[in-house]
Amino acid sequence: MRSGVRNRQDAFGYRPDIDGLRAFAVLAVVLYHAGIPWMPGGFVGVDVFFVISGYVITRGLLREAAGGGITVAGFYARRVRRILPALLATLVVTSLAAWWLLLPPQLEDYARSATAASLSVSNLYFWRSSGYFDAAALYRPLLHTWSLSVEEQFYLVLPVSLLVILRLRLRPLWLPFAAAAALSFGLSLYAGRYAPTANFYLLPTRAWELLVGTLLAMAPRPARGTAPVVAEAAGLAGLAAILAPALLYGETTPFPGAGALPPCLGAALLIRLGEAPGRRAAATCLLAAAPLVAVGLISYSAYLVHWPLIVLSRIALMRPFTAPEIAALVAATLLLGALSYRFVEQPFRHPPERSPRPSRAPAHRPVLAAGLAASLAMAGLGWAGAASGGWPSRFPDFRVRPVPGTETWNHRTCFLFADQTWQAWDPAACTRTAGKDGLALLWGDSFAAHYVPGLIRHADRLPGNLVQYTAAGCRPTLGVSSHVVPHCRAFNENALALIRRHGIRDVVLAARWGAQRDHVLPDLRETVARVAALGARVHVIGQSPEFPLDPAFLAYRQRHDPPETAGLWHPAIDPGLNDGLRAAVAGLATFIDPLALLCGQAACAYARGDTFLFADTGHFSTAGAEAAVERFLAGGLFGHAVPQPTAMGSAP
């Protein structure tokens, strides 16, 4: 069983450059989640972590195999010591803050995710609960634990697989793992098109990233140093393969799949470069620098605490962060990470030496038993919180009431989901009004669909019968590519055929325009020009108000406010966005600015008395849609504008 691994025994030692690489990974993730605009692809730091984990874990198993044999119980005991204390400490502290801060519906979702995180299945939980209308990801404090669950599930498979392959004396050792990596990568490419949410969250489509590290650990160590010029070029290439995606990727980048190749291969190249004997390349020296190593050492704890800190701060403030607050959050993440490393990670990983036991196996049993008991206890608390509905007795005067709105969208017929193609759209069922000559097409995503109740309510003022053509997450711009909605490009291209085939005279474009703003403006102008070339009149509705929390939570926070301010809140929208959209379509389309028509100078109305104008953080309720469309029609949506002296929330 030792054959094939003995010659690697001298290759195992502490690698400060790997800790430096961990620092790169965690800083990319933290800066991205904190909202640093020049780090839109910082999420690739997770993929770098996967490669590092696969390498380090496999290297440790190979060392154990070379030293006498893999002890599965010992491996899991070490994993328990390494992972569980800091994770459970973070869950306990976060749960205390959540108990104090989160209202019942928020706490109920949090409690379910805490149970899943305790049992290492949070990736499955967020995959199953990531529907289009679920709680916004920005307000789920444990969302980041999905990546930990992926790693922990990988740890269940790797040691057993390696042990079996070694005992069967299969050679070459790396071949089964290479085959598994190829299969996983192929599955990721397929799922990226047909099951993007599963592709993001699940182990089968992420395993290849960890297996890149596994294969790297199995490769023979370089016998001699690389030529200096080659080493320096390789180091720059490795750094660029990580930094370029972090700086250039964004929400519309297809990911993972092929998009994850550059950061994963870049991480592997840097790790491999650090293995070479002799003179170290500049990239390796950079990664081994003391400040980066210090951050790398605390990277696990920093990763654990950063997202709960950001999310709970966002909920407490109920507004976007300022630049000084972002800096404070990053600093607090590093400080809390250092404290967790010093007082939680280290004591459990390196407990005081005790008298030797007669055998190794019994020494692992208390660790495994304690880890299982602690995990089950935390999971039980989470289950209790979910079963209670988020312990509503904490806020006895809080009530959740249903807000009508989305039920009029004709889900899966006129409002398509990510798993549907445009062929699922039904032209007869999606002609929503009758009695007019001609057709008016509403084209866009959910931020177009939320106007349907209002357009139906004011059907007599429309220039034609309303045709609803909407799809979740699909912005109405030609050429758009979305890994979340794989069929979006074809859906939008079909809109042109629809306009041409039915001779549609008026086309209304509406969407959540805020994401990927730099790509929106040129794409929108080209789309409007192509629609106008078909002879249709084009009307563009700009970005509508979005709020930091659901109206029910805002109303609860304002329950003691005077009537003149209750029901009003600052929108979480860049005020210059609609100005850019207006300029992009100037001369080609009518433009409606919802922020100007519906909001005052400082705030927008989310409620009028006891009536909510929004069903969630950004989608109009039925009442809100009716009021908004009335404003838009009066403001010139299909004709001449009529002066409107008051904002929506002030209307009688």
Secondary structure, 3 states (H helix, E strand, C coil): CCCCCHHHHHHCCCCHHHHHHHHHHHHHHHHHHHCCCCCCCCCHHHHHHHHHHHHHHHHHHHHHHHCCCCCHHHHHHHHHHHHHHHHHHHHHHHHHHHHHHCCHHHHHHHHHHHHHHHCCCHHHHHHHCCCCCCCCHHHCCCCCHHHHHHHHHHHHHHHHHHHHHHHCCCCCCCHHHHHHHHHHHHHHHHHHHHCHHHHHHCHHHHHHHHHHHHHHHHCCCCCCCCCHHHHHHHHHHHHHHHHHHHHHCCCCCCCCHHHHHHHHHHHHHHHHHHHCCCCCCHHHHHHCCHHHHHHHHCHHHHHHHHHHHHHHHHHHHCCCCCHHHHHHHHHHHHHHHHHHHHHHHHHHHCCCCCCCCCCHHHHHHHHHHHHHHHHHHHHHHHHHHHHCCCCHHHCCCCCCCCCCCHHHCCECCCEECCCCCHHHCCCCCCECCCCCCCEEEEEECHHHHCCHHHHHHCHHHCCCEEEEEEECCCCCCCCCCCCCCCCHHHHHHHHHHHHHHHCCCEEEEECCCCCCHHHHHHHHHHHHHHHHHCCCEEEEECCCCCCCCCHHHHHHHCCCCCCCCCCEECCCCCCCHHHHHHHHCCCCCEEECHHHHHECCCCEECEECCEECECCCCCECHHHHHHHHHHHHHCCCCCCCCCCCCCHHHCC
